[in-house]
């Protein structure tokens, strides 16, 4: 190990994810129609860029090498999930209500102490985590002050009560 290892700047963020999809319109229906992202640009008829809040794009979607292909094998290497961070618990509750009313999705949910998360799959079977972070001062810690994340069920009825 180096004496003075490099540390990535604290303000660094992951900017976007770019997914290979089998059907561009079906993916746009999911990410824009259901999740509420805004289409910012089509790139011919094989790629699209979608965003939240006017950013150039948070998610890229393309069919360049994947049009009409089946989902990737779950047991192989690749993306485990993409995570979409919501600003408040109420925002997470609102999207959960929307997904719940949709009725066609298998929905998972977990409380990790530092965050609450809803899990779904997109039309190409990519795992999608929708979550909000608790304030850092509320994160669970060990008696030594180390982070102590966990996985417990979320009380979904209580979450629904927060929704618009």
DSSP file (Angstrom, degrees, kcal/mol; ACC not computed):
  #  RESIDUE AA STRUCTURE BP1 BP2  ACC     N-H-->O    O-->H-N    N-H-->O    O-->H-N    TCO  KAPPA ALPHA  PHI   PSI    X-CA   Y-CA   Z-CA
    1    1 A X              0   0    0      0, 0.0     2,-0.1     0, 0.0     3,-0.0   0.000 360.0 360.0 360.0 143.4    0.0    0.0    0.0
    2    2 A X    >   -     0   0    0      1,-0.1     3,-0.5     4,-0.1     0, 0.0  -0.362 360.0-130.8 -71.5 151.0    1.2    3.5   -0.8
    3    3 A X  T 3  S+     0   0    0      1,-0.3     2,-0.5    -2,-0.1    -1,-0.1   0.927 105.9  27.7 -66.1 -45.1    2.2    5.8    2.0
    4    4 A X  T 3  S-     0   0    0     -3,-0.0    -1,-0.3     2,-0.0    -2,-0.0  -0.710  88.6-165.9-117.7  77.7    0.1    8.7    0.7
    5    5 A X    <   -     0   0    0     -3,-0.5     2,-0.2    -2,-0.5    -2,-0.0  -0.296  25.3-107.3 -67.7 148.6   -2.7    7.0   -1.2
    6    6 A X        -     0   0    0      1,-0.0     2,-0.4     0, 0.0    -1,-0.1  -0.516  31.1-160.3 -70.4 138.7   -4.9    9.0   -3.5
    7    7 A X        -     0   0    0     -2,-0.2     3,-0.1     0, 0.0    -1,-0.0  -0.994  21.9-119.4-122.3 127.3   -8.5    9.7   -2.2
    8    8 A X        -     0   0    0     -2,-0.4     4,-0.0     1,-0.1     0, 0.0  -0.332  45.7 -89.4 -60.0 142.4  -11.2   10.7   -4.6
    9    9 A X    >   -     0   0    0      1,-0.1     3,-1.9     2,-0.1    -1,-0.1  -0.270  31.2-126.5 -57.7 140.0  -12.6   14.2   -3.9
   10   10 A X  T 3  S+     0   0    0      1,-0.3    -1,-0.1    -3,-0.1    -2,-0.1   0.794 107.6  58.3 -58.5 -31.6  -15.5   14.1   -1.4
   11   11 A X  T 3  S+     0   0    0      2,-0.0    -1,-0.3     0, 0.0    -2,-0.1   0.512  78.6 121.3 -79.8  -3.9  -17.7   16.0   -3.8
   12   12 A X    <   -     0   0    0     -3,-1.9     2,-0.3     1,-0.0    -4,-0.0  -0.336  40.2-177.6 -62.2 138.6  -17.3   13.5   -6.6
   13   13 A X        -     0   0    0     -2,-0.0     2,-0.6     0, 0.0    -2,-0.0  -0.945  35.2-106.3-133.2 154.6  -20.6   11.9   -7.8
   14   14 A X        -     0   0    0     -2,-0.3     3,-0.1     1,-0.2    -2,-0.0  -0.754  34.5-160.2 -79.9 124.1  -21.5    9.3  -10.3
   15   15 A X        -     0   0    0     -2,-0.6     2,-0.3     1,-0.2    -1,-0.2   0.904  51.6 -25.4 -80.7 -44.8  -22.9   11.2  -13.2
   16   16 A X        -     0   0    0      2,-0.0     2,-0.4    43,-0.0    43,-0.2  -0.984  46.4-129.9-161.8 167.8  -24.9    8.8  -15.3
   17   17 A X  E     -a   59   0A   0     41,-2.2    43,-2.8    -2,-0.3     2,-0.5  -0.959  15.3-153.2-123.7 145.9  -25.5    5.2  -16.3
   18   18 A X  E     -a   60   0A   0     -2,-0.4     2,-0.4    41,-0.2    43,-0.2  -0.978  15.8-163.8-124.1 119.4  -25.8    4.0  -19.9
   19   19 A X  E     -a   61   0A   0     41,-3.2    43,-2.2    -2,-0.5     2,-0.5  -0.822  19.0-135.6-108.8 138.3  -27.8    0.8  -20.4
   20   20 A X  E     -a   62   0A   0     -2,-0.4     2,-0.3    41,-0.2    43,-0.2  -0.812  35.6-176.9 -83.8 128.1  -28.0   -1.5  -23.4
   21   21 A X        -     0   0    0     41,-3.3    45,-0.2    -2,-0.5     3,-0.2  -0.847  32.9-138.9-126.8 161.4  -31.7   -2.3  -23.9
   22   22 A X  S    S+     0   0    0     -2,-0.3    46,-2.5     1,-0.3     2,-0.4   0.748  94.8  27.4 -92.1 -24.8  -33.6   -4.6  -26.3
   23   23 A X     >  -     0   0    0     44,-0.2     4,-2.0     1,-0.1    -1,-0.3  -0.908  64.6-162.7-141.9 107.4  -36.5   -2.2  -27.1
   24   24 A X  H  > S+     0   0    0     -2,-0.4     4,-2.5     1,-0.2     5,-0.2   0.903  90.7  48.6 -61.0 -46.1  -35.9    1.5  -26.9
   25   25 A X  H  > S+     0   0    0      1,-0.2     4,-2.6     2,-0.2    -1,-0.2   0.902 110.0  52.2 -63.9 -40.3  -39.5    2.6  -26.8
   26   26 A X  H  > S+     0   0    0      1,-0.2     4,-1.5     2,-0.2    -1,-0.2   0.897 111.3  47.5 -61.8 -40.1  -40.3    0.0  -24.1
   27   27 A X  H  X S+     0   0    0     -4,-2.0     4,-3.0     2,-0.2     5,-0.3   0.885 110.8  51.1 -69.1 -38.4  -37.5    1.4  -22.0
   28   28 A X  H  X>S+     0   0    0     -4,-2.5     4,-2.4     1,-0.2     5,-1.5   0.893 107.0  54.5 -64.2 -38.6  -38.6    5.0  -22.5
   29   29 A X  I  <>S+     0   0    0     -4,-2.6     5,-1.2     3,-0.2    -1,-0.2   0.887 114.7  41.5 -60.2 -38.0  -42.1    4.0  -21.4
   30   30 A X  I  X>S+     0   0    0     -4,-1.5     5,-2.5     3,-0.2     4,-0.8   0.973 122.2  35.6 -73.2 -57.4  -40.6    2.6  -18.2
   31   31 A X  I  <5S+     0   0    0     -4,-3.0     6,-2.5     3,-0.2    -3,-0.2   0.868 135.2  22.8 -71.9 -36.6  -38.0    5.3  -17.4
   32   32 A X  I  X5S+     0   0    0     -4,-2.4     4,-0.8    -5,-0.3    -3,-0.2   0.898 128.9  41.4 -92.7 -52.4  -40.0    8.3  -18.6
   33   33 A X  I  4<S+     0   0    0     -5,-1.5    -3,-0.2     2,-0.1    -4,-0.1   0.905 131.2  20.8 -65.6 -44.2  -43.6    7.1  -18.5
   34   34 A X  I  <<S+     0   0    0     -5,-1.2    -3,-0.2    -4,-0.8    -4,-0.1   0.917 132.3  35.7 -92.4 -52.5  -43.5    5.2  -15.2
   35   35 A X  T  4<S-     0   0    0     -5,-2.5    -3,-0.2    -6,-0.1    -4,-0.1   0.695 102.8-123.3 -81.2 -17.6  -40.5    6.6  -13.3
   36   36 A X     <  +     0   0    0     -4,-0.8    -4,-0.2    -6,-0.3    -3,-0.1   0.590  52.8 152.2  92.2  10.5  -41.0   10.2  -14.5
   37   37 A X        -     0   0    0     -6,-2.5     2,-0.4    -9,-0.1    -1,-0.2  -0.355  43.2-121.6 -66.8 157.7  -37.6   11.0  -16.1
   38   38 A X  E     -B   51   0A   0     13,-3.2    13,-2.5    -2,-0.0     2,-0.5  -0.875  16.5-121.4-105.1 133.8  -37.7   13.5  -19.0
   39   39 A X  E     +B   50   0A   0     -2,-0.4    11,-0.3    11,-0.2     3,-0.1  -0.604  33.0 175.2 -68.9 122.0  -36.5   12.6  -22.4
   40   40 A X  E     -     0   0A   0      9,-3.1     2,-0.3    -2,-0.5    10,-0.2   0.730  61.1  -3.2-102.0 -28.2  -33.7   15.1  -23.2
   41   41 A X  E     -B   49   0A   0      8,-1.5     8,-2.6     2,-0.0     2,-0.4  -0.929  50.7-144.1-165.1 138.9  -32.5   13.8  -26.5
   42   42 A X  E     -B   48   0A   0     -2,-0.3     2,-0.6     6,-0.2     6,-0.3  -0.835  14.8-153.5 -94.5 143.7  -32.9   11.1  -29.1
   43   43 A X  E >>  -B   47   0A   0      4,-3.1     3,-1.1    -2,-0.4     4,-0.7  -0.831  64.2 -59.7-118.3  88.3  -29.8    9.9  -30.8
   44   44 A X  T 34 S-     0   0    0     -2,-0.6    -1,-0.1     1,-0.2     3,-0.1  -0.450  91.7 -54.7  65.2-145.6  -31.1    8.6  -34.0
   45   45 A X  T 34 S+     0   0    0     -2,-0.1    -1,-0.2     1,-0.1   -21,-0.2   0.221 133.1  60.8-110.3  13.8  -33.6    5.8  -33.5
   46   46 A X  T <4 S+     0   0    0     -3,-1.1    17,-2.5     1,-0.2    18,-0.3   0.420 101.8  38.6-120.3  -0.5  -31.3    3.6  -31.4
   47   47 A X  E  <  -BC  43  62A   0     -4,-0.7    -4,-3.1    15,-0.2     2,-0.3  -0.997  53.1-177.5-150.9 152.8  -30.4    5.7  -28.4
   48   48 A X  E     -BC  42  61A   0     13,-2.4    13,-2.7    -2,-0.3     2,-0.4  -0.985  14.8-146.0-147.3 153.6  -32.1    8.1  -26.0
   49   49 A X  E     -BC  41  60A   0     -8,-2.6    -9,-3.1    -2,-0.3    -8,-1.5  -0.989  18.0-174.3-125.2 131.9  -31.0   10.2  -23.0
   50   50 A X  E     +BC  39  59A   0      9,-2.7     8,-3.0    -2,-0.4     9,-2.1  -0.903   5.5 176.1-127.1 153.7  -33.3   10.9  -20.0
   51   51 A X  E     -B   38   0A   0    -13,-2.5   -13,-3.2    -2,-0.3     2,-0.4  -0.938  27.3-126.9-149.6 168.5  -32.8   13.1  -17.0
   52   52 A X  S >  S+     0   0    0     -2,-0.3     3,-1.1   -15,-0.2   -15,-0.1  -0.971  90.6   5.2-115.8 136.6  -34.3   14.5  -13.8
   53   53 A X  T 3  S-     0   0    0     -2,-0.4    -1,-0.1     1,-0.2   -16,-0.0   0.700 124.7 -62.2  69.3  21.8  -34.3   18.3  -13.2
   54   54 A X  T 3  S+     0   0    0      1,-0.2    -1,-0.2     2,-0.1    -3,-0.0   0.455  87.5 146.5  87.2  -0.8  -32.9   19.4  -16.5
   55   55 A X    <   -     0   0    0     -3,-1.1    -1,-0.2     1,-0.1     3,-0.2  -0.322  63.9-109.6 -62.8 155.0  -29.5   17.7  -16.3
   56   56 A X  S    S-     0   0    0      1,-0.2     2,-0.2    -5,-0.1   -16,-0.1   0.910  88.2 -29.2 -60.7 -42.7  -28.2   16.6  -19.8
   57   57 A X        -     0   0    0    -42,-0.1    -6,-0.3    -5,-0.1    -1,-0.2  -0.825  40.5-179.2-171.7 141.7  -28.8   13.0  -18.9
   58   58 A X  S    S+     0   0    0     -8,-3.0   -41,-2.2     1,-0.3     2,-0.4   0.659  87.6  33.0-101.9 -31.1  -28.8   10.7  -15.9
   59   59 A X  E     -aC  17  50A   0     -9,-2.1    -9,-2.7   -43,-0.2     2,-0.4  -0.992  64.5-163.4-132.8 127.9  -29.6    7.6  -17.9
   60   60 A X  E     -aC  18  49A   0    -43,-2.8   -41,-3.2    -2,-0.4     2,-0.4  -0.879   9.9-166.8-102.6 142.3  -28.6    6.7  -21.5
   61   61 A X  E     +aC  19  48A   0    -13,-2.7   -13,-2.4    -2,-0.4     2,-0.3  -0.996  12.8 167.7-128.9 131.9  -30.4    3.9  -23.3
   62   62 A X  E     -aC  20  47A   0    -43,-2.2   -41,-3.3    -2,-0.4   -15,-0.2  -0.991  34.6-163.0-146.2 157.4  -29.3    2.3  -26.5
   63   63 A X     >  +     0   0    0    -17,-2.5     4,-1.4    -2,-0.3     3,-0.2   0.064  53.6 124.3-117.4  20.4  -29.9   -0.7  -28.7
   64   64 A X  T  4 S+     0   0    0    -18,-0.3    -1,-0.1     1,-0.3   -17,-0.1   0.866  95.5   4.0 -54.1 -44.5  -26.6   -0.5  -30.6
   65   65 A X  T  4 S+     0   0    0     -3,-0.1    -1,-0.3   -44,-0.1    -2,-0.1   0.258 134.3  53.9-120.8  10.8  -25.6   -4.1  -29.8
   66   66 A X  T >4  +     0   0    0    -45,-0.2     3,-2.4    -3,-0.2    -2,-0.2   0.402  60.0 142.8-131.2   2.3  -28.7   -5.3  -28.0
   67   67 A X  T 3< S-     0   0    0     -4,-1.4   -45,-0.2     1,-0.3   -44,-0.2  -0.258  85.9  -4.5 -56.6 128.3  -31.9   -4.7  -30.1
   68   68 A X  T 3  S+     0   0    0    -46,-2.5    -1,-0.3     1,-0.2     2,-0.2   0.596 101.0 136.3  64.4  15.1  -34.3   -7.6  -29.6
   69   69 A X    <   -     0   0    0     -3,-2.4    -1,-0.2   -48,-0.1     3,-0.1  -0.566  57.4-109.6 -86.8 155.7  -31.9   -9.5  -27.4
   70   70 A X        -     0   0    0     -2,-0.2    -1,-0.1     1,-0.2     3,-0.1  -0.315  49.2 -76.7 -74.4 166.8  -32.9  -11.3  -24.2
   71   71 A X        -     0   0    0      1,-0.1    -1,-0.2    52,-0.1    54,-0.1  -0.206  57.8 -92.6 -58.8 155.1  -31.8  -10.0  -20.8
   72   72 A X        -     0   0    0     52,-0.4     2,-0.3     1,-0.1    -1,-0.1  -0.317  52.3 -87.5 -64.5 153.5  -28.3  -10.7  -19.7
   73   73 A X    >   -     0   0    0      1,-0.2     3,-1.4    -3,-0.1    -1,-0.1  -0.480  31.4-143.9 -64.6 126.4  -27.7  -13.8  -17.6
   74   74 A X  T 3  S+     0   0    0      1,-0.3    -1,-0.2    -2,-0.3    -2,-0.1   0.763  96.7  58.1 -64.0 -25.4  -28.3  -13.0  -13.9
   75   75 A X  T 3  S+     0   0    0      2,-0.0    -1,-0.3     0, 0.0     2,-0.1   0.385  97.5  75.4 -89.7   4.6  -25.5  -15.4  -12.9
   76   76 A X  S <  S-     0   0    0     -3,-1.4     2,-0.1     1,-0.2    -4,-0.0  -0.310  92.2 -74.0-102.9-171.3  -22.8  -13.6  -14.9
   77   77 A X  S    S+     0   0    0     -2,-0.1     2,-0.3     3,-0.0    -1,-0.2  -0.386  76.8  83.3 -79.2 162.8  -20.8  -10.5  -14.6
   78   78 A X  S    S-     0   0    0     -2,-0.1     2,-0.2    -6,-0.0    -4,-0.0  -0.892  80.2 -11.6 139.3-167.5  -22.3   -7.0  -15.2
   79   79 A X        -     0   0    0     -2,-0.3    48,-0.2     1,-0.2     3,-0.1  -0.463  43.2-166.2 -67.3 127.0  -24.4   -4.4  -13.5
   80   80 A X        -     0   0    0      1,-0.4    47,-0.4    -2,-0.2     2,-0.3   0.935  68.6 -36.6 -78.2 -51.2  -25.9   -5.5  -10.2
   81   81 A X        -     0   0    0     45,-0.1     2,-0.4    40,-0.0    -1,-0.4  -0.975  48.8-124.8-161.6 160.9  -28.3   -2.6  -10.1
   82   82 A X  E     -d  128   0B   0     45,-2.1    47,-3.2    -2,-0.3     2,-0.5  -0.907  29.4-146.3-105.4 144.4  -28.6    1.1  -10.8
   83   83 A X  E     -d  129   0B   0     -2,-0.4     2,-0.6    45,-0.2    47,-0.2  -0.934   8.1-160.9-118.2 132.0  -29.6    3.3   -7.9
   84   84 A X  E     -d  130   0B   0     45,-3.4    47,-2.5    -2,-0.5     2,-0.5  -0.954  15.1-145.6-114.1 117.1  -31.7    6.4   -8.2
   85   85 A X  E     -d  131   0B   0     -2,-0.6     2,-0.3    45,-0.2    47,-0.2  -0.724   8.9-156.8 -89.5 120.7  -31.4    8.8   -5.2
   86   86 A X        -     0   0    0     45,-3.9    47,-0.5    -2,-0.5     6,-0.1  -0.723  18.9-129.5 -93.3 146.8  -34.6   10.7   -4.2
   87   87 A X  S    S+     0   0    0     -2,-0.3     2,-0.3    45,-0.1    -1,-0.1   0.813  82.8  17.6 -70.0 -29.8  -34.2   13.9   -2.2
   88   88 A X  S  > S-     0   0    0      1,-0.1     4,-1.8    43,-0.1     5,-0.1  -0.914  72.4-114.7-139.6 163.9  -36.7   13.1    0.5
   89   89 A X  H  > S+     0   0    0     -2,-0.3     4,-2.6     1,-0.2     5,-0.2   0.860 117.8  57.5 -64.7 -35.3  -38.6   10.2    2.1
   90   90 A X  H  > S+     0   0    0      2,-0.2     4,-2.3     1,-0.2    74,-0.3   0.890 104.4  51.5 -62.6 -38.9  -41.8   11.7    0.9
   91   91 A X  H  > S+     0   0    0      2,-0.2     4,-2.1     1,-0.2    -1,-0.2   0.898 110.3  48.6 -64.0 -40.5  -40.5   11.6   -2.7
   92   92 A X  H  X S+     0   0    0     -4,-1.8     4,-2.4     1,-0.2    -2,-0.2   0.911 110.7  51.4 -64.3 -41.4  -39.6    7.9   -2.2
   93   93 A X  H  X S+     0   0    0     -4,-2.6     4,-2.5     1,-0.2    70,-0.2   0.891 108.1  52.7 -61.6 -39.9  -43.1    7.4   -0.8
   94   94 A X  H  X S+     0   0    0     -4,-2.3     4,-2.0     2,-0.2    -1,-0.2   0.913 111.4  44.2 -65.1 -43.7  -44.7    9.1   -3.9
   95   95 A X  H  X S+     0   0    0     -4,-2.1     4,-2.6     2,-0.2    -1,-0.2   0.881 111.9  54.3 -70.5 -34.6  -42.8    6.9   -6.4
   96   96 A X  H  X S+     0   0    0     -4,-2.4     4,-3.0     2,-0.2    -2,-0.2   0.930 107.8  49.9 -61.2 -43.5  -43.6    3.8   -4.3
   97   97 A X  H  X S+     0   0    0     -4,-2.5     4,-2.5     2,-0.2    -2,-0.2   0.921 110.5  50.4 -59.9 -43.8  -47.3    4.7   -4.5
   98   98 A X  H  X S+     0   0    0     -4,-2.0     4,-1.4     2,-0.2    -2,-0.2   0.920 113.7  44.3 -60.6 -45.1  -47.1    5.1   -8.2
   99   99 A X  H  X S+     0   0    0     -4,-2.6     4,-1.3     2,-0.2     6,-0.4   0.899 112.3  52.7 -66.0 -41.1  -45.4    1.7   -8.6
  100  100 A X  H  < S+     0   0    0     -4,-3.0     3,-0.3     1,-0.2    -2,-0.2   0.899 110.4  47.3 -61.7 -42.9  -47.9    0.1   -6.2
  101  101 A X  H  < S+     0   0    0     -4,-2.5    -1,-0.2     1,-0.2    -2,-0.2   0.782 100.9  66.5 -70.6 -27.2  -50.8    1.5   -8.2
  102  102 A X  H  < S-     0   0    0     -4,-1.4    -1,-0.2    -5,-0.2    -2,-0.2   0.900  83.0-169.4 -59.9 -41.2  -49.2    0.3  -11.5
  103  103 A X     <  +     0   0    0     -4,-1.3    -1,-0.1    -3,-0.3    -3,-0.1   0.312  59.5  87.1  75.1  -7.9  -49.7   -3.2  -10.1
  104  104 A X  S    S+     0   0    0     -5,-0.2     2,-0.4     2,-0.1    -1,-0.1   0.420  70.5  86.4-105.0   1.3  -47.6   -5.1  -12.7
  105  105 A X  S    S-     0   0    0     -6,-0.4     2,-0.6    -5,-0.1    -2,-0.1  -0.798  73.1-129.7-106.7 143.4  -44.2   -4.9  -11.0
  106  106 A X        -     0   0    0     -2,-0.4     2,-0.5    15,-0.1    15,-0.3  -0.819  35.7-161.5 -82.5 122.3  -42.7   -7.1   -8.4
  107  107 A X        -     0   0    0     -2,-0.6     2,-0.3    13,-0.1    13,-0.2  -0.928  13.4-174.0-117.0 128.5  -41.5   -4.7   -5.7
  108  108 A X  E     -E  119   0B   0     11,-2.7    11,-3.2    -2,-0.5     2,-0.3  -0.783   6.3-168.3-110.2 161.4  -39.0   -5.3   -3.0
  109  109 A X  E     +E  118   0B   0     -2,-0.3     2,-0.3     9,-0.3    45,-0.3  -0.989   7.4 176.4-153.4 141.2  -38.1   -2.9   -0.1
  110  110 A X  E     -E  117   0B   0      7,-2.4     7,-3.1    -2,-0.3     2,-0.5  -0.999  24.1-142.3-146.2 146.3  -35.4   -2.7    2.5
  111  111 A X  E     -EF 116 152B   0     41,-3.7    41,-2.4    -2,-0.3     5,-0.2  -0.950  16.9-178.8-103.0 123.5  -34.4   -0.3    5.3
  112  112 A X        -     0   0    0      3,-3.2     2,-1.8    -2,-0.5    38,-1.0   0.203  43.8-117.0-107.8  13.8  -30.6   -0.2    5.4
  113  113 A X  S    S+     0   0    0      2,-0.5    36,-0.1     1,-0.2     3,-0.1  -0.276 114.2  52.9  81.4 -53.9  -30.3    2.2    8.4
  114  114 A X  S    S+     0   0    0     -2,-1.8    20,-2.9    36,-0.2     2,-0.3   0.683 125.5   2.5 -83.1 -20.3  -28.6    4.8    6.2
  115  115 A X  E     - G   0 133B   0     18,-0.3    -3,-3.2     2,-0.0    -2,-0.5  -0.967  62.0-125.2-157.0 164.9  -31.3    4.7    3.6
  116  116 A X  E     -EG 111 132B   0     16,-1.8    16,-1.7    -2,-0.3     2,-0.4  -0.975  34.1-167.3-117.4 139.2  -34.7    3.2    2.6
  117  117 A X  E     -EG 110 131B   0     -7,-3.1    -7,-2.4    -2,-0.4     2,-0.4  -0.975  20.4-158.2-136.5 142.5  -34.9    1.5   -0.7
  118  118 A X  E     -EG 109 130B   0     12,-3.1    12,-3.0    -2,-0.4     2,-0.5  -0.944  20.3-153.8-110.8 136.4  -37.5    0.2   -3.1
  119  119 A X  E     +EG 108 129B   0    -11,-3.2   -11,-2.7    -2,-0.4     2,-0.3  -0.951  24.2 151.1-119.7 131.5  -36.3   -2.5   -5.6
  120  120 A X  E     - G   0 128B   0      8,-2.4     8,-3.1    -2,-0.5     2,-0.4  -0.841  36.1-119.7-139.8 177.0  -37.8   -3.2   -9.0
  121  121 A X  E     - G   0 127B   0    -15,-0.3     6,-0.2    -2,-0.3   -15,-0.1  -0.977  21.3-132.9-123.8 141.2  -36.7   -4.5  -12.4
  122  122 A X    >   -     0   0    0      4,-2.5     3,-2.3    -2,-0.4   -95,-0.1  -0.240  43.6 -85.3 -80.3 177.9  -36.8   -2.6  -15.7
  123  123 A X  T 3  S+     0   0    0      1,-0.3   -52,-0.1   -97,-0.2    -1,-0.1   0.717 131.4  52.2 -61.0 -20.5  -38.2   -4.2  -18.9
  124  124 A X  T 3  S-     0   0    0      2,-0.1   -52,-0.4   -54,-0.1    -1,-0.3   0.195 122.1-106.3 -99.0  16.0  -34.8   -5.7  -19.7
  125  125 A X    <   +     0   0    0     -3,-2.3     2,-0.3     1,-0.3    -2,-0.1   0.649  68.5 151.6  69.8  18.4  -34.6   -7.2  -16.2
  126  126 A X        -     0   0    0      1,-0.1    -4,-2.5   -45,-0.0     2,-0.3  -0.630  50.2-116.5 -73.6 136.4  -32.0   -4.7  -14.9
  127  127 A X  E     - G   0 121B   0    -47,-0.4   -45,-2.1    -2,-0.3     2,-0.5  -0.587  31.3-165.6 -76.0 135.3  -32.3   -4.2  -11.2
  128  128 A X  E     -dG  82 120B   0     -8,-3.1    -8,-2.4    -2,-0.3     2,-0.5  -0.989   5.3-160.8-126.5 123.8  -33.3   -0.6  -10.2
  129  129 A X  E     -dG  83 119B   0    -47,-3.2   -45,-3.4    -2,-0.5     2,-0.5  -0.912   2.2-167.8-103.9 127.5  -33.0    0.7   -6.7
  130  130 A X  E     +dG  84 118B   0    -12,-3.0   -12,-3.1    -2,-0.5     2,-0.3  -0.976  28.8 152.9-111.3 121.7  -35.1    3.8   -5.8
  131  131 A X  E     -dG  85 117B   0    -47,-2.5   -45,-3.9    -2,-0.5     2,-0.3  -0.931  37.9-146.8-147.5 165.2  -33.9    5.2   -2.5
  132  132 A X  E     - G   0 116B   0    -16,-1.7   -16,-1.8    -2,-0.3     2,-0.4  -0.989  25.0-128.8-132.1 145.4  -33.5    8.1   -0.1
  133  133 A X  E     - G   0 115B   0    -47,-0.5   -18,-0.3    -2,-0.3     2,-0.1  -0.757  16.8-130.3 -92.7 135.3  -30.7    8.7    2.3
  134  134 A X        -     0   0    0    -20,-2.9     5,-0.1    -2,-0.4    -1,-0.0  -0.419  48.6 -78.5 -69.0 158.3  -31.3    9.5    6.0
  135  135 A X    >   -     0   0    0      1,-0.1     3,-2.4    -2,-0.1     4,-0.4  -0.361  44.9-117.4 -57.2 142.0  -29.4   12.5    7.3
  136  136 A X  G >  S+     0   0    0      1,-0.3     3,-1.5     2,-0.2    -1,-0.1   0.805 112.6  62.8 -56.4 -33.1  -25.8   11.4    8.0
  137  137 A X  G 3  S+     0   0    0      1,-0.3    -1,-0.3     3,-0.0    -2,-0.1   0.662 101.9  53.2 -68.5 -13.4  -26.2   12.1   11.7
  138  138 A X  G <  S+     0   0    0     -3,-2.4    -1,-0.3   -24,-0.1    -2,-0.2   0.458  79.9 119.8 -97.2  -2.9  -28.9    9.5   11.9
  139  139 A X  S <  S-     0   0    0     -3,-1.5   -25,-0.1    -4,-0.4     2,-0.1  -0.366  73.3-105.9 -64.6 139.7  -26.9    6.7   10.3
  140  140 A X        -     0   0    0      8,-0.1     8,-2.4    -2,-0.0     2,-0.3  -0.411  42.1-171.7 -69.0 141.2  -26.4    3.7   12.6
  141  141 A X  B     -H  147   0C   0      6,-0.2     6,-0.2    -2,-0.1     2,-0.1  -0.935  21.9-118.1-131.9 153.5  -23.0    3.3   14.2
  142  142 A X    >   -     0   0    0      4,-2.7     3,-1.9    -2,-0.3     6,-0.1  -0.281  45.1 -95.0 -75.8 172.8  -21.2    0.7   16.3
  143  143 A X  T 3  S+     0   0    0      1,-0.3    -1,-0.1     2,-0.1    -2,-0.0   0.739 129.8  56.6 -63.2 -20.9  -20.0    1.5   19.8
  144  144 A X  T 3  S-     0   0    0      2,-0.1    -1,-0.3     0, 0.0     0, 0.0   0.431 122.7-107.6 -88.0   0.2  -16.6    2.3   18.1
  145  145 A X  S <  S+     0   0    0     -3,-1.9     2,-0.2     1,-0.3    -2,-0.1   0.546  73.3 139.3  87.2   7.8  -18.3    4.9   15.8
  146  146 A X        -     0   0    0      1,-0.1    -4,-2.7     2,-0.0    -1,-0.3  -0.535  64.4 -90.0 -83.6 152.5  -18.0    2.8   12.7
  147  147 A X  B     -H  141   0C   0     -6,-0.2    -6,-0.2    -2,-0.2     2,-0.1  -0.346  38.2-167.9 -59.3 137.3  -20.9    2.6   10.2
  148  148 A X        +     0   0    0     -8,-2.4    -8,-0.1    -6,-0.1    -7,-0.1  -0.533  11.1 178.1-131.9  65.4  -23.3   -0.2   11.0
  149  149 A X        +     0   0    0     -2,-0.1     2,-0.3   -36,-0.1   -36,-0.2  -0.244   5.8 175.2 -64.3 158.0  -25.6   -0.7    8.0
  150  150 A X        -     0   0    0    -38,-1.0     2,-0.4     2,-0.1   -36,-0.2  -0.894  29.5-118.9-150.3 176.8  -28.2   -3.5    8.1
  151  151 A X        +     0   0    0     -2,-0.3     2,-0.3   -39,-0.1   -39,-0.2  -0.964  40.9 151.6-130.7 116.3  -31.1   -4.8    6.0
  152  152 A X  B     -F  111   0B   0    -41,-2.4   -41,-3.7    -2,-0.4   -39,-0.1  -0.916  48.1 -88.2-134.5 160.4  -34.6   -4.9    7.6
  153  153 A X        -     0   0    0     -2,-0.3     2,-0.4   -43,-0.2   -43,-0.2  -0.340  37.1-128.4 -67.0 152.5  -38.1   -4.7    6.1
  154  154 A X        -     0   0    0    -45,-0.3     2,-1.5   -37,-0.1     3,-0.1  -0.799  19.2-120.1 -95.1 143.4  -39.7   -1.3    5.5
  155  155 A X     >  -     0   0    0     -2,-0.4     4,-1.9     1,-0.2     3,-0.4  -0.706  33.9-173.2 -81.5  92.6  -43.2   -0.7    6.8
  156  156 A X  H  > S+     0   0    0     -2,-1.5     4,-2.7     1,-0.2    -1,-0.2   0.814  77.3  57.9 -65.6 -32.9  -44.7   -0.1    3.4
  157  157 A X  H  > S+     0   0    0      1,-0.2     4,-1.4     2,-0.2    -1,-0.2   0.909 108.4  47.6 -63.0 -39.4  -48.1    1.0    4.7
  158  158 A X  H  > S+     0   0    0     -3,-0.4     4,-0.6     2,-0.2    -2,-0.2   0.884 110.8  51.7 -66.7 -38.4  -46.4    3.7    6.7
  159  159 A X  H >< S+     0   0    0     -4,-1.9     3,-1.4     1,-0.2     4,-0.5   0.924 106.3  54.3 -63.0 -43.9  -44.4    4.8    3.7
  160  160 A X  H >< S+     0   0    0     -4,-2.7     3,-1.3     1,-0.3    -1,-0.2   0.841  98.8  63.2 -58.5 -34.1  -47.6    5.0    1.6
  161  161 A X  H 3< S+     0   0    0     -4,-1.4    -1,-0.3     1,-0.3    -2,-0.2   0.741  99.8  54.4 -63.8 -22.7  -49.1    7.4    4.2
  162  162 A X  T << S+     0   0    0     -3,-1.4    -1,-0.3    -4,-0.6    -2,-0.2   0.614  88.9 107.2 -83.8 -13.3  -46.3    9.9    3.4
  163  163 A X    <         0   0    0     -3,-1.3   -72,-0.1    -4,-0.5   -69,-0.1  -0.254 360.0 360.0 -71.9 151.2  -47.1    9.9   -0.3
  164  164 A X              0   0    0    -74,-0.3    -1,-0.1   -73,-0.1    -3,-0.1   0.438 360.0 360.0 -75.3 360.0  -48.7   12.7   -2.3
